[in-house]
């Protein structure tokens, strides 16, 4: 591939555009509140699309279509579970969390929210929740670095070791410069690219092989099990795939979008936009993997790279089906999916280190300018650790994401959900839920009992722990309950 190739030019234009947005956000960032939460001034479109893009990482265009290509439509249960979980998260948590974080001393991070919501003077909730964020998000960040590395390795033929650095540098740059505003604005552009790509690729696959009926006939002739939603799946396997939806209640990078909306009224319109975008993207990514089975059965001579690594399927189809200029745009969509989520994760880790450790314990009177620069340094630190983890080329994107998703879903999901719905919840209940959820996930990942996805037992045990410990202890203070009632009353105002 020459330096003047259309794909490379398209990539350079795209990355330059992201850096330009980062510089514009840098000029709009005046204080630490701006850097980590955008000054709580996101409108409905940016809230919706940035929440979607930050959620749908490289697994959307690599991990999930690869799983569908390998196993058939039965892997689509994940998509169904995610749709259900995302909708309930928008419905039950989004607006309430926006109000509760503002009432709880204008909390900027989840650990900050937990601390003020439960009047935790010991700061143990802040420490434990920040540690959970750092442990699981470092794994999550590594999945983004792996996806970016695979993209650059596959597209430009460079070594994987160099590719992971190249794939991460642009994301690090605009996150370092512009913080939350840069991440949110670029997410909006990236979400647009992603949905364009996920509509275009399956349409051209079907055009190339002769339509849906032909594709289904080819797939059925190859292996009828590919058409079976219940292929080799028992009830535990189906529950495990649907259980991905539980994760939404505890993902800090998604919850941050709710906290940053300009008001809770914005959430209603944002929910409709985000769910429409998500539905189209998931239908598209399932279609890429499913109809890709038919395409590579019809053209087996082109299937080598995909057989070597099924997570390359979207990239290979983009290269094979489109002219280089369009291919460059489609592959930029993969980079967009990677960058959008990785940038959010880097920023949340930076926020936890800066707000919940540095400011809370080291420099309580640090200036706003100092906090912004410490936040930027933390972005670099977490990125380097994630790159080191990603140096193992055998890492699979979907596997890394599933571990981190389960960790957050179980450790934070029940705590966040119940904290905005039940005023009787106590500090000790929150702490018990967080610890039980995180420990259950880590232990279950090691032993894999019943082959049940670890988020299910983690979420259930954490919920039980929260309720039991809260009821066994004394009620929260009157001030805590009054703040809850104030937030709930404000949430119900239209």
C-alpha positions as CSV (number, residue, x, y, z in Angstrom):
1,X,0.0,0.0,0.0
2,X,1.5,3.3,-1.0
3,X,1.4,6.5,1.1
4,X,-1.0,8.1,-1.4
5,X,-3.5,5.3,-1.2
6,X,-7.1,6.5,-0.8
7,X,-7.6,4.4,2.4
8,X,-4.6,6.0,4.1
9,X,-5.6,9.5,3.0
10,X,-9.1,8.9,4.4
11,X,-7.7,7.6,7.7
12,X,-5.4,10.7,8.0
13,X,-8.3,13.1,7.3
14,X,-10.5,11.3,9.9
15,X,-7.8,11.4,12.6
16,X,-7.0,15.0,11.8
17,X,-10.7,15.8,12.2
18,X,-10.8,14.2,15.6
19,X,-7.7,16.1,16.7
20,X,-9.2,19.4,15.5
21,X,-12.3,18.7,17.6
22,X,-10.0,17.9,20.5
23,X,-8.3,21.3,20.1
24,X,-11.6,23.1,19.9
25,X,-12.7,21.4,23.1
26,X,-9.3,22.3,24.7
27,X,-10.2,25.9,24.2
28,X,-13.6,25.5,25.7
29,X,-12.3,23.7,28.8
30,X,-12.0,26.3,31.6
31,X,-12.0,24.1,34.8
32,X,-12.0,20.6,36.1
33,X,-15.8,20.3,35.9
34,X,-15.5,21.0,32.1
35,X,-12.7,18.5,31.7
36,X,-14.4,15.5,33.3
37,X,-18.1,16.3,32.8
38,X,-18.4,19.0,30.2
39,X,-19.9,21.5,32.6
40,X,-23.2,19.5,32.5
41,X,-24.3,21.2,29.3
42,X,-24.8,18.4,26.7
43,X,-27.9,18.6,24.6
44,X,-30.2,15.6,23.7
45,X,-28.5,14.7,20.4
46,X,-24.9,14.7,21.8
47,X,-26.1,13.0,25.0
48,X,-27.8,10.2,23.0
49,X,-25.1,9.6,20.4
50,X,-22.2,9.9,22.8
51,X,-23.8,7.4,25.2
52,X,-24.3,5.0,22.2
53,X,-20.9,5.4,20.8
54,X,-19.2,5.1,24.2
55,X,-21.1,1.9,24.8
56,X,-20.6,0.3,21.4
57,X,-16.8,-0.2,21.3
58,X,-14.7,-2.2,18.9
59,X,-16.7,-5.3,19.8
60,X,-19.7,-3.9,17.7
61,X,-17.8,-4.1,14.4
62,X,-15.3,-6.8,15.4
63,X,-16.3,-9.0,18.3
64,X,-20.0,-9.5,17.7
65,X,-20.0,-9.9,13.9
66,X,-17.1,-12.4,14.4
67,X,-19.2,-14.4,16.9
68,X,-22.2,-14.4,14.6
69,X,-20.0,-15.5,11.7
70,X,-18.5,-18.4,13.7
71,X,-21.6,-19.6,15.6
72,X,-24.6,-18.3,13.6
73,X,-27.7,-16.4,14.6
74,X,-27.7,-17.9,18.1
75,X,-25.1,-15.3,19.2
76,X,-27.8,-12.7,18.5
77,X,-29.2,-13.2,22.0
78,X,-26.5,-10.8,23.2
79,X,-27.9,-8.1,21.0
80,X,-31.4,-8.7,22.4
81,X,-30.2,-8.5,25.9
82,X,-28.3,-5.3,25.3
83,X,-31.3,-3.6,23.8
84,X,-33.5,-4.5,26.8
85,X,-30.8,-3.5,29.3
86,X,-30.1,-0.2,27.5
87,X,-33.8,0.8,27.4
88,X,-34.3,0.0,31.1
89,X,-31.2,2.0,31.9
90,X,-32.5,5.0,30.1
91,X,-35.9,4.6,31.6
92,X,-35.1,3.9,35.2
93,X,-31.6,5.4,35.8
94,X,-30.7,8.1,33.4
95,X,-33.0,11.0,34.4
96,X,-32.9,10.1,38.1
97,X,-29.1,9.9,38.2
98,X,-28.8,13.3,36.5
99,X,-30.9,14.8,39.3
100,X,-29.4,12.8,42.2
101,X,-25.8,13.6,41.3
102,X,-26.6,17.4,41.2
103,X,-28.4,17.2,44.6
104,X,-25.6,15.1,46.1
105,X,-23.2,18.1,46.2
106,X,-22.9,18.3,42.4
107,X,-21.0,15.0,42.3
108,X,-18.8,14.7,39.2
109,X,-17.9,11.0,39.4
110,X,-19.6,7.8,40.5
111,X,-17.3,7.5,43.6
112,X,-18.1,11.2,44.4
113,X,-21.8,10.5,44.0
114,X,-21.7,7.4,46.3
115,X,-19.8,9.4,48.9
116,X,-22.3,12.2,49.1
117,X,-25.5,10.2,48.4
118,X,-24.7,8.0,51.5
119,X,-22.9,10.7,53.7
120,X,-19.9,8.5,53.8
121,X,-17.5,10.4,56.0
122,X,-15.0,7.5,56.1
123,X,-14.6,7.8,52.3
124,X,-14.4,4.0,52.1
125,X,-17.0,4.0,49.3
126,X,-14.9,6.5,47.3
127,X,-11.8,4.3,47.7
128,X,-13.5,1.0,46.9
129,X,-15.5,2.3,43.9
130,X,-12.5,4.1,42.4
131,X,-10.4,0.9,42.7
132,X,-13.1,-1.1,41.0
133,X,-13.1,1.5,38.2
134,X,-9.3,1.4,37.8
135,X,-9.2,-2.5,37.8
136,X,-12.0,-3.2,35.4
137,X,-11.5,-0.2,33.1
138,X,-7.9,-0.9,32.6
139,X,-9.0,-4.3,31.2
140,X,-11.7,-2.5,29.1
141,X,-9.2,0.0,27.8
142,X,-7.0,-2.9,26.7
143,X,-9.8,-4.3,24.6
144,X,-10.0,-1.0,22.7
145,X,-6.2,-1.0,22.2
146,X,-6.4,-4.6,20.9
147,X,-9.2,-3.7,18.4
148,X,-7.3,-0.6,17.2
149,X,-4.2,-2.7,16.8
150,X,-6.0,-5.4,14.8
151,X,-7.4,-2.6,12.5
152,X,-4.1,-1.1,11.7
153,X,-2.3,-4.4,11.4
154,X,-5.0,-5.7,9.0
155,X,-5.3,-2.5,7.0
156,X,-1.7,-1.4,6.6
157,X,0.2,-4.6,7.1
158,X,2.4,-3.3,10.0
159,X,3.3,-5.5,13.0
160,X,0.8,-5.9,15.8
161,X,3.3,-4.3,18.3
162,X,3.5,-1.1,16.3
163,X,-0.2,-1.2,15.4
164,X,-1.4,-1.0,19.0
165,X,0.6,2.1,19.6
166,X,-0.5,3.7,16.4
167,X,-4.1,2.9,17.1
168,X,-4.0,4.4,20.6
169,X,-2.1,7.6,19.9
170,X,-4.8,9.6,18.3
171,X,-7.3,8.7,21.0
172,X,-4.9,9.6,23.7
173,X,-4.1,12.9,22.0
174,X,-7.7,14.3,21.8
175,X,-8.7,12.9,25.2
176,X,-5.6,14.5,26.7
177,X,-6.3,17.9,25.1
178,X,-10.1,18.3,25.3
179,X,-11.4,16.0,28.0
180,X,-15.1,15.3,28.2
181,X,-16.2,17.8,25.6
182,X,-13.7,16.4,23.1
183,X,-14.9,12.9,23.9
184,X,-18.6,13.8,23.6
185,X,-18.2,15.8,20.4
186,X,-16.1,13.2,18.7
187,X,-18.5,10.5,19.9
188,X,-21.3,12.2,18.0
189,X,-19.3,12.2,14.7
190,X,-18.2,8.6,15.4
191,X,-21.7,7.4,16.0
192,X,-22.7,8.8,12.7
193,X,-19.9,7.0,10.9
194,X,-20.7,3.7,12.7
195,X,-24.3,3.6,11.7
196,X,-23.4,4.5,8.1
197,X,-21.0,1.6,7.9
198,X,-23.3,-0.9,9.5
199,X,-26.1,-0.1,7.0
200,X,-23.8,0.0,4.0
201,X,-21.9,-3.2,4.4
202,X,-24.8,-5.7,4.8
203,X,-26.7,-4.0,1.9
204,X,-23.8,-4.5,-0.4
205,X,-23.2,-8.1,0.8
206,X,-26.8,-8.9,-0.2
207,X,-26.5,-7.1,-3.5
208,X,-23.3,-9.1,-4.3
209,X,-24.8,-12.5,-3.4
210,X,-28.3,-12.0,-4.8
211,X,-30.5,-11.0,-1.9
212,X,-31.8,-12.3,1.4
213,X,-33.4,-15.5,0.1
214,X,-30.2,-16.5,-1.7
215,X,-28.1,-15.7,1.4
216,X,-30.4,-17.8,3.7
217,X,-30.4,-20.7,1.2
218,X,-26.6,-20.7,1.1
219,X,-26.3,-20.6,4.9
220,X,-28.9,-23.3,5.3
221,X,-27.1,-25.6,2.8
222,X,-23.8,-24.9,4.6
223,X,-25.1,-25.7,8.1
224,X,-28.8,-25.4,9.1
225,X,-27.7,-24.8,12.7
226,X,-26.5,-21.3,11.7
227,X,-30.3,-20.4,11.4
228,X,-31.2,-21.9,14.7
229,X,-31.5,-19.3,17.5
230,X,-31.3,-22.1,20.0
231,X,-28.3,-23.9,18.4
232,X,-26.4,-25.8,21.2
233,X,-27.9,-23.4,23.7
234,X,-29.5,-24.5,27.0
235,X,-31.4,-22.2,29.3
236,X,-28.2,-21.3,31.1
237,X,-26.5,-20.2,27.9
238,X,-29.5,-18.1,26.8
239,X,-29.8,-16.4,30.2
240,X,-26.0,-15.7,30.0
241,X,-26.3,-14.0,26.7
242,X,-29.4,-12.0,27.7
243,X,-27.6,-11.2,31.0
244,X,-25.3,-8.8,29.1
245,X,-28.2,-6.3,29.5
246,X,-27.6,-6.2,33.3
247,X,-24.3,-4.5,32.6
248,X,-25.8,-1.2,31.5
249,X,-26.8,-0.1,35.0
250,X,-23.1,0.0,36.2
251,X,-21.0,1.2,33.3
252,X,-19.3,4.5,34.4
253,X,-18.6,5.8,30.9
254,X,-22.3,5.5,29.9
255,X,-23.6,6.8,33.3
256,X,-21.3,9.8,32.9
257,X,-23.3,10.9,29.8
258,X,-26.5,10.9,31.9
259,X,-24.8,13.0,34.5
260,X,-23.5,15.5,31.9
261,X,-26.9,16.2,30.2
262,X,-28.0,19.8,30.6
263,X,-31.2,18.7,32.4
264,X,-33.2,15.6,33.2
265,X,-35.8,16.7,30.7
266,X,-33.2,16.3,27.9
267,X,-33.0,12.6,28.8
268,X,-36.5,11.8,27.3
269,X,-35.6,12.9,23.8
270,X,-32.1,11.5,24.1
271,X,-33.6,8.1,25.0
272,X,-35.6,7.9,21.8
273,X,-32.6,9.0,19.6
274,X,-30.2,6.6,21.4
275,X,-32.4,3.5,21.2
276,X,-33.2,4.1,17.5
277,X,-29.5,4.4,16.8
278,X,-28.7,1.3,18.9
279,X,-31.3,-0.8,17.2
280,X,-30.1,0.0,13.7
281,X,-26.5,-0.6,14.7
282,X,-27.2,-4.0,16.3
283,X,-29.3,-5.1,13.4
284,X,-26.5,-4.1,11.1
285,X,-23.7,-5.8,13.0
286,X,-25.7,-9.1,13.3
287,X,-26.4,-8.9,9.5
288,X,-22.7,-8.4,8.7
289,X,-21.8,-11.6,10.6
290,X,-24.8,-13.6,9.4
291,X,-24.7,-12.7,5.7
292,X,-20.9,-12.8,5.8
293,X,-21.3,-16.6,6.2
294,X,-23.0,-16.8,2.8
295,X,-20.6,-14.4,1.2
296,X,-17.4,-16.3,2.1
297,X,-19.1,-19.6,1.3
298,X,-19.7,-18.2,-2.2
299,X,-16.2,-16.8,-2.4
300,X,-14.1,-19.2,-0.4
301,X,-10.8,-18.0,-2.0
302,X,-11.3,-14.7,-0.2
303,X,-11.9,-16.2,3.2
304,X,-8.4,-16.8,4.4
305,X,-7.9,-13.8,6.7
306,X,-11.4,-14.2,8.3
307,X,-10.7,-17.9,8.9
308,X,-7.5,-17.0,10.6
309,X,-9.3,-14.4,12.8
310,X,-13.1,-14.1,12.6
311,X,-13.0,-10.7,14.3
312,X,-11.6,-9.3,11.0
313,X,-14.9,-10.0,9.1
314,X,-16.2,-6.4,8.9
315,X,-12.8,-5.1,7.8
316,X,-12.3,-7.7,5.2
317,X,-15.8,-7.2,3.7
318,X,-15.2,-3.5,3.6
319,X,-11.9,-4.0,1.7
320,X,-13.5,-6.6,-0.7
321,X,-16.8,-4.9,-1.5
322,X,-16.1,-1.2,-1.8
323,X,-13.7,1.1,-3.7
324,X,-10.7,2.3,-1.6
325,X,-12.2,5.7,-0.8
326,X,-15.4,4.2,0.6
327,X,-13.4,1.4,2.3
328,X,-11.4,4.1,4.0
329,X,-14.6,5.6,5.4
330,X,-15.9,2.2,6.5
331,X,-12.6,1.3,8.2
332,X,-12.6,4.7,9.9
333,X,-15.9,3.6,11.4
334,X,-14.1,0.7,13.1
335,X,-11.5,3.2,14.4
336,X,-14.4,5.4,15.5
337,X,-16.0,2.6,17.5
338,X,-12.6,1.9,19.1
339,X,-11.7,5.5,19.8
340,X,-15.2,6.5,21.1
341,X,-15.2,3.9,23.9
342,X,-11.5,4.0,24.6
343,X,-11.5,7.8,25.1
344,X,-14.5,7.6,27.5
345,X,-12.7,4.9,29.5
346,X,-9.5,6.8,29.7
347,X,-11.3,9.8,30.9
348,X,-13.3,7.9,33.6
349,X,-10.1,6.4,34.9
350,X,-8.4,9.8,34.9
351,X,-11.4,11.2,36.8
352,X,-11.2,8.5,39.4
353,X,-7.5,9.0,40.0
354,X,-7.7,12.8,40.0
355,X,-11.0,13.5,41.8
356,X,-11.2,10.5,44.0
357,X,-7.6,10.0,45.0
358,X,-5.5,13.1,44.2
359,X,-8.0,15.7,45.2
360,X,-9.7,13.7,48.0
361,X,-6.5,12.5,49.8
362,X,-3.4,14.3,48.5
363,X,-4.2,17.9,47.5
364,X,-7.6,18.8,48.9
365,X,-7.1,22.5,48.0
366,X,-5.6,21.9,44.5
367,X,-6.5,24.6,42.0
368,X,-8.8,23.9,39.0
369,X,-5.8,24.3,36.6
370,X,-3.8,21.9,38.6
371,X,-6.6,19.3,38.6
372,X,-7.0,19.6,34.8
373,X,-3.3,18.9,34.3
374,X,-3.2,16.0,36.8
375,X,-6.2,14.6,34.9
376,X,-4.3,14.8,31.6
377,X,-1.3,13.0,33.1
378,X,-3.6,10.3,34.4
379,X,-4.9,9.8,30.9
380,X,-1.4,9.0,29.8
381,X,-0.7,6.7,32.7
382,X,-3.8,4.5,32.2
383,X,-3.3,4.4,28.4
384,X,0.3,3.1,28.8
385,X,-0.9,0.4,31.2
386,X,-3.7,-0.6,28.8
387,X,-1.2,-0.8,25.9
388,X,1.0,-3.1,27.9
389,X,-1.9,-5.5,28.6
390,X,-2.8,-5.4,24.9
391,X,0.6,-6.5,23.8
392,X,-0.6,-10.1,23.9
393,X,-1.8,-10.6,20.3
394,X,-3.9,-13.6,21.3
395,X,-6.3,-11.4,23.2
396,X,-9.9,-11.4,21.8
397,X,-11.9,-8.2,21.9
398,X,-15.2,-9.8,22.9
399,X,-13.5,-11.8,25.7
400,X,-11.8,-8.7,27.3
401,X,-15.0,-6.7,27.0
402,X,-17.2,-9.4,28.6
403,X,-14.9,-9.6,31.7
404,X,-14.9,-5.8,32.2
405,X,-18.6,-5.4,31.4
406,X,-19.5,-8.1,34.0
407,X,-17.2,-6.4,36.6
408,X,-18.9,-3.1,36.3
409,X,-22.4,-4.5,35.9
410,X,-22.2,-6.5,39.1
411,X,-20.2,-4.1,41.3
412,X,-21.9,-0.9,40.4
413,X,-25.2,-1.8,38.6
414,X,-27.3,-2.8,41.7
415,X,-25.8,0.0,43.7
416,X,-26.6,2.7,41.1
417,X,-30.1,1.3,40.3
418,X,-31.2,0.9,43.9
419,X,-29.7,4.2,45.0
420,X,-32.0,6.2,42.7
421,X,-35.1,4.1,43.5
422,X,-35.0,3.3,47.2
423,X,-34.4,5.9,49.9
424,X,-33.9,3.3,52.7
425,X,-30.6,2.1,51.1
426,X,-27.7,2.7,53.5
427,X,-23.9,3.3,53.2
428,X,-23.2,-0.2,54.5
429,X,-25.7,-1.7,52.0
430,X,-23.9,0.1,49.1
431,X,-20.5,-1.1,50.3
432,X,-21.7,-4.7,50.7
433,X,-23.3,-4.7,47.3
434,X,-20.2,-3.3,45.6
435,X,-17.8,-5.8,47.3
436,X,-20.1,-8.8,46.8
437,X,-20.7,-7.9,43.2
438,X,-17.0,-7.4,42.3
439,X,-15.8,-10.5,44.3
440,X,-18.4,-12.7,42.8
441,X,-17.4,-11.7,39.3
442,X,-13.7,-12.3,39.9
443,X,-14.3,-15.7,41.6
444,X,-16.8,-16.8,38.9
445,X,-14.4,-15.8,36.1
446,X,-11.9,-18.2,37.6
447,X,-14.1,-21.2,38.1
448,X,-16.9,-20.8,35.6
449,X,-19.6,-22.7,37.5
450,X,-22.4,-24.0,35.3
451,X,-20.9,-22.0,32.4
452,X,-23.1,-19.1,33.6
453,X,-21.9,-15.6,32.6
454,X,-20.5,-14.1,35.8
455,X,-22.6,-10.9,35.6
456,X,-25.8,-12.9,36.5
457,X,-24.7,-14.3,39.9
458,X,-22.8,-11.1,40.6
459,X,-25.8,-8.9,40.0
460,X,-28.1,-11.1,42.0
461,X,-25.8,-11.6,45.0
462,X,-25.0,-7.8,45.1
463,X,-28.7,-6.9,45.1
464,X,-29.4,-9.3,47.9
465,X,-26.5,-7.9,49.9
466,X,-27.7,-4.3,49.4
467,X,-31.2,-5.1,50.6
468,X,-30.3,-7.3,53.5
469,X,-27.5,-5.2,54.9
470,X,-29.6,-2.0,54.5
471,X,-32.6,-3.5,56.3
472,X,-30.4,-4.9,59.1
473,X,-28.8,-1.5,59.8
474,X,-30.4,1.7,61.1
475,X,-32.2,4.0,58.6
476,X,-30.2,6.7,56.8
477,X,-30.2,10.1,58.4
478,X,-33.2,12.4,57.9
479,X,-30.9,14.7,55.8
480,X,-30.1,11.8,53.5
481,X,-33.7,10.8,53.1
482,X,-34.8,14.5,52.5
483,X,-32.2,14.8,49.7
484,X,-33.5,11.7,48.1
485,X,-37.1,13.0,48.3
486,X,-35.9,16.4,46.9
487,X,-34.2,14.6,43.9
488,X,-37.3,12.4,43.3
489,X,-39.6,15.4,43.4
490,X,-37.4,17.4,41.0
491,X,-37.2,14.4,38.6
492,X,-41.0,14.2,38.4
493,X,-41.3,17.8,37.4
494,X,-41.6,18.2,33.6
